[in-house]
């Protein structure tokens, strides 16, 4: 079992590695391009809220699943 700080370090590393790609994911899908960095940060916040990060078997897939869900929420709320 990993310590919380070690789990958060892994999450931060995965996010740092994929931040640019996540922003590009949002840039391609939303009208207000300036919101893309904020949406990418929201994905990071949501990952940090996961209580058992070691249960995430594929961190990259998980990031994009969260991103897709967040995009859908954003679109429904009239943001994009």
N, C-alpha and C positions, 0 to 999 in steps of 0.2 A: 504494500500500500504506500502510495506517495504522500509526502507532506503537502499541505496546502500551498506553501510557497513554491514548491517544485512543480505542482500542477499548474499554478498561475504562470510560472516561467515558461512552461511548455505552451500554454495558451498564447502568451504574449509573443513567443517566437513564431508560432504558426500565423498569428495575425500579422506580425511584422513582415513575414515572408509573402503574404497574400494581400496586403493592404492595397497596393496599386491595382492588382487584378480585381479586387472587390469594387474599388472605385470605378474602374472601367466597366464592370458589370452594371453598376448603377448608371453611369454616364450614358450607356447605350439604351437604357430603358426609361429614363425620366426626362421630362421636358426642362425642368429647372436644374441645369447642370451643377449649379453651385451647391445643391443639396447632396450630391454624391458623397463627398467626404463625411458629412454628418451621418448619412445612412450607413456608411462603412463603419464608422465609430459605434453606431448603435448595434451593429452585428457583434462587435467586440464586447460591448457591455453585456449583451445577451449571453455570450459565451462565458463571460466571467460569472454570471448568475447560475450557471449549471453547477449543481452541488457535487456531482460525481463525474468529473471530467475524464477520469480514466475509463469510463464506460463508453466514451466516444472512440470508436474503432478507426474511423477515417476522418481525421480533423478537417482536411480540405473539403471533403464531401459535406461534412456538417456545416462548415462556413457557408458554402453555396446553398445548402438547403435553407439555412437561416436567412441568407440574403434574398432568396426567392420569396420566402414567406414575408419578409419585411417589405419587399417591393410590392407584393400583392396588397398588404395592409396599406401601404402608402398610396397606391392607386385607388383603393376603395375609399380612402379618406379624402380623395380629391387632390392629392399632392402631385400626382404624376400622370 
